[in-house]
């Protein structure tokens, strides 16, 4: 799995490797959760290239599966949208807007913005 543990101001974050499509389906989020457990991290930063493109189509159910599992374990997820950004379904965009009210999931254009959000308390 292409995840590395990084320290951000004393907070452990599991980070995906940019341009590395390591998740082929939502079921592989279990591997990410396992990596979090092994490093005692409660924060994950992934790049859009790390996750299946179906994640960005809300009708696929991929986003719901991933986000629910992460919520069950109280793991926060930030996704940095890289240059090969997949198209968002209209419903996915609506979900992202709704998620902005919480602290469990965020979409960002840059790694630094994602880390800043992950550093903030719940």
Protein Blocks (a to p, Z undefined) as FASTA:
>chain_A
ZZddddeehiacddddehiafbfbfklmmmmmmmmmmnopabdcddfklpcfklmmmkno
mmmmmmmmmmmnopacdddddfklccddfklmmmmmmmmmmmmbccdfbfklmmmmmmpc
ZZ
